[in-house]
Amino acid sequence: MKEWTHKEWLKEKNTSQVTAFYLYTPMCGTCQVTTKMLDIVRELLPDLNIGKANLNYVQEIAKLYEVESVPCLILTEDGLVKEKIYAFHSVPFIYEKLKGVDAKRHAW
């Protein structure tokens, strides 16, 4: 996953039909595990438009999108937030969530 700034995130979400934006903090143990799970899923869905950001450097996003905690995965369609995921149960769970997003992207 590529690190996105707030500006890059806005560009991606407004120019792509479907995006996923992963927010984390480096000292969060759950975030470290989730990052590894997302890396695995990313290998399985290489065409999915997904970026990540350390929430410490994009705090305005937390306020704008009312992010309640980290880790957080924001899914958008046509520039609008469709879902925020906070519980990353397993690799298959994340895969199914992102596979659905990826399928919508290819359907358009």
C-alpha positions in Angstrom: 0.0 0.0 0.0 1.2 3.5 -0.8 1.2 6.2 1.8 -1.2 8.9 0.9 -1.3 12.5 2.1 -4.7 14.2 2.7 -4.4 15.8 -0.7 -3.6 12.5 -2.4 -6.5 10.9 -0.7 -8.9 13.6 -1.9 -7.6 13.2 -5.5 -8.0 9.4 -5.4 -11.4 9.4 -3.9 -12.7 12.0 -6.3 -11.2 10.6 -9.4 -11.6 6.8 -8.8 -14.9 5.1 -8.7 -14.0 3.0 -5.7 -11.2 3.5 -3.1 -10.1 2.2 0.2 -8.1 4.3 2.7 -6.5 2.6 5.7 -5.8 4.8 8.7 -3.4 3.6 11.4 -1.0 4.8 14.1 2.5 3.3 14.4 2.3 2.5 18.1 -1.0 0.6 17.8 -0.5 -3.1 18.1 -3.8 -3.9 16.4 -2.9 -1.6 13.6 0.4 -3.6 13.0 -1.5 -6.9 12.8 -4.2 -5.3 10.5 -1.4 -3.9 8.2 -0.1 -7.4 7.7 -3.5 -8.7 7.0 -4.2 -6.0 4.5 -0.8 -6.6 2.8 -1.9 -10.2 2.2 -5.3 -9.1 0.9 -3.6 -6.5 -1.3 -1.6 -9.4 -3.0 -4.9 -11.1 -3.7 -6.6 -8.0 -5.1 -3.7 -6.1 -6.8 -6.0 -3.8 -8.9 -7.8 -2.4 -5.9 -7.1 1.3 -5.3 -6.0 1.4 -1.7 -3.8 3.7 0.2 -2.8 4.2 3.8 -1.9 7.1 6.2 -0.5 7.5 9.7 -3.4 9.3 11.4 -1.0 11.4 13.3 -0.1 13.2 10.1 -3.7 13.5 8.7 -5.7 14.4 11.8 -8.0 16.6 9.7 -9.3 13.4 8.1 -10.2 12.0 11.5 -12.4 15.1 12.1 -13.8 15.3 8.6 -14.9 11.6 8.4 -15.6 11.2 12.2 -13.0 8.4 12.6 -13.7 6.9 16.0 -10.5 4.8 16.4 -7.7 3.1 14.6 -7.3 0.9 12.7 -9.9 2.3 10.3 -10.6 1.4 6.7 -12.7 4.0 4.8 -14.4 2.6 1.7 -15.7 5.1 -0.9 -17.8 4.9 -4.1 -17.9 7.8 -6.5 -16.3 10.1 -3.9 -18.7 9.3 -1.1 -17.9 7.3 2.1 -19.9 4.1 2.0 -18.4 2.3 5.0 -15.9 2.6 7.7 -14.5 -0.7 9.1 -13.0 -0.8 12.5 -13.0 -4.5 13.3 -10.7 -6.6 11.2 -11.6 -10.1 12.2 -9.5 -12.1 9.8 -7.9 -12.1 6.4 -10.9 -13.9 4.8 -13.2 -11.2 6.4 -11.1 -8.3 5.0 -10.8 -10.1 1.6 -14.6 -10.5 1.3 -15.2 -6.9 2.2 -12.6 -5.6 -0.3 -13.5 -8.2 -3.0 -17.0 -6.7 -3.0 -15.6 -3.2 -3.4 -13.2 -4.5 -6.2 -16.1 -6.2 -8.0 -18.1 -3.0 -8.0 -15.1 -1.2 -9.5 -14.9 -3.7 -12.3 -18.6 -3.6 -12.9 -18.5 0.0 -13.8 
